[in-house]
């Protein structure tokens, strides 16, 4: 199973469109919020099931702020993260994951990518495809692959016009 994880596109969908063209086919698209009114457009271009969570800049769309889904053998907590102090540290988001018995917590908001296994919980933030804030400010996304044994593997991808650079976890 191949899952594309993105966040914080803020209505600037050019890189998302190009990313979908490059990484397709995918089995699931996860958008962790701050799409700013583009939810129906994002669903229409994904060509697969989509999970979208409302971020702090997504108003009046009726989407949940948090959601628990299952991907293979994993319980996955989805949230934008702004209500859990993620700009400072991940302790609040990890507490949320523990309370919900999640194996993986995915969030956005910081515009800085992260793949971390602290204890038994994966902490995943794809960064931003539109407004990156990490050193170098290159747009990022994450691919989650479930292998034939059912184990998850994450690849951090740096988007640029010449293709992607990847880091596997």
C-alpha positions, -999 to +999 in steps of 0.1 A: +000+000+000+013+035-009+001+066+009+009+102+000+010+124+031+009+162+026-001+193+046-002+231+045-008+237+008-027+269+016-047+269-016-014+268-036-019+234-053+006+235-081+032+214-063+005+190-051-007+185-087+029+178-098+036+155-069+005+135-076+016+131-112+050+120-101+041+095-074+009+080-087-006+056-085-013+059-048-038+040-026-046+069-002-040+106+001-038+122+035-039+160+038-033+172+073-050+206+069-046+242+058-058+236+023-079+268+026-111+258+007-096+234-018-108+202-003-131+192-031-105+201-057-079+180-038-103+150-037-110+154-074-073+153-084-063+125-060-080+097-080-080+075-048-096+076-014-086+108+006-085+117+042-086+154+050-084+171+084-093+208+090-064+230+100-064+264+117-069+282+084-098+259+072-131+275+080-167+263+076-160+231+057-175+206+082-143+185+082-131+170+115-102+186+133-090+151+144-096+116+131-085+081+138-080+058+108-066+024+102-039+017+077-030-019+076-022-030+111-017+005+123-040+029+142-032+064+129-042+096+146-047+125+121-047+162+133-033+195+121-015+199+154-020+236+162-040+228+194-011+207+208+019+231+209+037+214+180+057+246+173+075+241+206+077+203+210+058+170+203+049+161+239+013+172+235+008+154+202+024+122+216+001+124+246-028+126+222-016+096+203-012+076+236-047+086+248-061+073+214-039+042+214-024+052+181+007+037+166+013+067+144+004+103+148+004+126+117+002+163+119+012+195+100+011+232+111+048+237+115+056+236+078+088+216+089+090+179+081+096+153+107+098+115+108+105+103+144+100+071+163+099+080+200+092+049+220+066+030+201+048+059+184+058+072+149+055+110+148+050+121+112+049+157+097+052+160+060+061+197+061+046+219+034+044+216-003+036+254-006+053+273+022+082+254+037+100+268+067+129+244+073+165+251+063+166+255+025+129+260+023+123+232-002+087+219-003+083+184+012+059+155+014+061+120+028+053+086+012+042+058+036+047+023+021+033-008+038+055-038+028+044-074+022+049-081+059+026-053+068+053-030+082+053+007+075+082+026+059+083+064+055+102+084+029+107+121+032+107+137-002+121+171-011+102+185-041+119+204-067+114+210-104+141+184-113+124+156-093+127+146-057+154+139-033+145+113-007+154+102+028+141+068+039+131+058+075 
